[in-house]
């Protein structure tokens, strides 16, 4: 496994590679990331993983400072998973002083849910993804469906910039109790971790009850169900159409509909989603 910190050296190394797959991460890797590495290995000849905690997509400085950093463990995990190349840049490699930040217009897609509650998040994410794409020049890039809204924005970014990159989604990987795997999970206290299973429990209850209820009733039920988990504070619970993230008002079952949830659990913010109407 080759490890690079210099973007020019990485670009040179990859210049003669065909069918490059790319998995961008912020580190603190887990089985969800490994599943994306494996997807890339199945479809590509060379798999590249980046580890970069992107300051531009944190609107809370404390969140940035507290984000877990486990580089040595990450490298061991990637080597075991069979990853070919790892890119671990410093901030000035990605954000040199002379290069201004770009502003992208993703329309209504970036103004709901995560976009509404984390202003500037998606432009920060898009800037780093665009810069990493420019360095790695991948043919395929792999993103997890746990961050479904981010996946949609990345697809839109590729369209806006007319990039020759195929975006491949990876299924949500869950713990035994259903909690979606996330780097932030390691920040939970044991008591908080026990209650975190309430997110998945709420999602599955809503899906189970979806046939005979309308969206308003289901959302009300979801809020009521979270009362069984007093440490969890819902930030938003929302149905949206999978194709454009439009808020579901009048139910149209001919389109796939996803239930999105964001909560605070102590100082930790967690998100999850589930396809409810296929």
N, C-alpha and C positions, 0 to 999 in steps of 0.2 A: 504494500500500500504506500503510495507516494503522498507526502504531506507538503503543502506549499503555503507560504505566507505572502509571497510576492506575486502580484497579479500578472506581471509581464512574464515571469518564469512559468506560471501556470498556463497562460495563453500559448506560449511557445510549445510547451509539452503537449497540449491538446490539439495543436494546429494540424497534425496529420492523423488525428483519430477520426474514425467514422462512426456514426450512430452513437453519439454521446448522450447519456442520460444524466439529469441533474436533480439533486434533492437539496434545496436550500433549507437550512435550519438555523435556530438560535441556540443550539446546544442543549445540554441537559437531556440527552437522548434517551428514548425508551422504545418499547416494542412497536409503537406506532410508527416511529421513524424507520425502524428496521424493516417494517413491512413495505415502506416506500422504496428503500434500498433494494429489497428483493424484487419488487415490481420492475425497477429499472434494470436489474440484472437479467430479468426474463426477456426484456425487450431491446436491450442495448448492448453494445460491445464494451463500452467504457462507462463506469458509473462514478460520478463526481458528487461529493457532499460538501456543502459549505457550513461552517460554524461561525456565525456572526450575530452578536446581540445588537440589533439595529436601534440606535438611540432615536432615530427619526420617527419611529412608530410607537413611542411611549409618550402619552400626554401627562403621565404622572411620574415625576423624577424618582420618587420612592420606589415605584414599581420597577423602574429600570435598575436602580441600585440593588433591589432585593431579588432580581431575576437570578435563578440558580445558574452557576457556572461550574461545570464538571468536565473540563477538557480532557484530562487524562483518561477518565472513565469512558468518555465519548469515543476517544480514539481506539481504545481497546474493543469497544462494542462494534465500531465500524470495521475494524480489522477482522473480527470474528464473523461479521456479516458478509465479508467478501467485497467490501467497497474498494474500488481501485485507487481513487484520488480524493484527498481531503484538502479543502482550502480554508485556512484560518487567518483572515486578514485583520490588520489593525484598522482603526476607524479612518485614518487618513489615506489608506489604500482605497477605500470605498468613497470617502468624501474629501477629496483634495480641495484645498482652499479656493482654487481658481474655477471650480466647476459648480455652477449654481444649481440649486434644487429646482426640479421641474414641477409644474402644477398640471395635473391631469384631471379631466372632467369625465367622471364615470356616470354622470346623470343621477337619476333617482336611486340607483343601486347603492351609492355610497352615502346616502342621506338617511337611511333607515338602520335600525338595530345597532350594530357596532359603530356605524358611521355617525349616528345620532348621539350615542353615549361616549364615543371616543373621538372628538373632533380632530381632524388631521391625520388620523391613524392610517387610513387607506392611501393617502398621498405619500406618507412616510414609507409605508410598505412598498408601494409601487416604485418609488425612487430606488430603493435598495434592490428590488427584484430586477428592474431594468438594468442597473449597473452590473449586477451579478450575471445577468444574461449576456451583456456585452463582453464580459471577461471570459466566461465559460463557453459561449457560443453553442449551447446544447441543441440537440435535435428534438429531445423530449425533456419535459420537466414534470416533476411529480409533486402533488400537493394533497394533503389529507382532507377528507370531507368533514372532519370535526370543525374546521374553520371554513364552512361552506361558503359564507359570504366572501371571504378572502379568495377562495377558489374562483368564484364568479368574477371578482374584480381582476384577478390575474388573467383570466380568459379575455376580458374586455381590454386589458392593457395590450395583450398580444395582437388583438384586432386593431386597436388604435395605432400601434406602431408598425403594423404589418410585418410582424416577426415570423420567420419560418420555424416556429417551435410548436410542437404538439403538447398541449397541457393534458396530463393524465391524472384523474382523481384516484385516491386511495381510500378504501373503506375505513370507517372509524374502528379503532382497536380498543377494546374495553377490558377493564379489570374483571375479576370473577364476580364482583357484586354489581357490575354494569357501569361503573364510573368510567367515562371516557379517559383514556390515557392522555396525560398532559404533563409538561415539565413543571407546571405550577403545583401539581398534586403533592410534590415533595415538601412544599411549604406549609401544608396543613398539619395541625396538631392531631394527635391520635383521636381526640374527641370530635374534631371537625371532620376528620377523614371518615369516621363512622357515620356521620350525618350526610356526607357527600353522596352516598348511594341514593339519597332522596331525589336527586336530579333525574337519574335513569328511571327510578320507580315512578316518578311523575310522568315522564315521557311515555313509558309503556302503558300506564293507566289511561292516558289520553288516547293513545292509539287503540287500545282495547274498546274504549267507549265511543269511538269516533263515528260508528255507523248510525247510531240513533240520536245524535246530538248535533246542534249547529255550533259554529266556531265560538260564538259568544259564550254559550253554556260551557263549552270545553275549557275555555280560558279561565272562566270563573272557577271551575272545578280545579284547575291546576293551581291557582292561587290558594284555594282552600286546602288543597292537599299539602302544600308546603308548610302549613301551620303545624303539621306533624313533625317538622324538622325546624325547631325554633332558632337554630344557629344560622339557618339559610335565609338570606334576604334577597328575594327576586328583584332583579334590575329591569328585565323585560321578559315577557312570555308572549310570543307572537307567531301566528300562522303567516306564511308567505309562499307564493308560487315559486317553484323550483327554477323556472326558466328565466325569471327577471326580478325575483325577490319582492314583487308587488304585494302589499298587505292584502290579506284575504278578508273581504267584507261580506260579499254574497258568495256562497260556496259554489265553486265550479269544479266538480269532480272529474271533468274531462282533462284537467291539468294536474300534474303532480304537485302536492302541497306538503311542505315541511313545517314542523313545529320547532321554533328556535327558542332557546332559553339562555339567559345570562343571569348569574347570581353572584352575590358576595357571601363568602363563608369565612368569617373572621376578617382578616386583611387580604384574603385571596379571592380573586375574581375568576370564575369558571364559566365556560360556555359549552353548550352541547346542542344537538339537534337530532331529529328523527323524522324520517319519511312517514307521514300519516296516511295520506291518500295517494295511491300510486297511479 
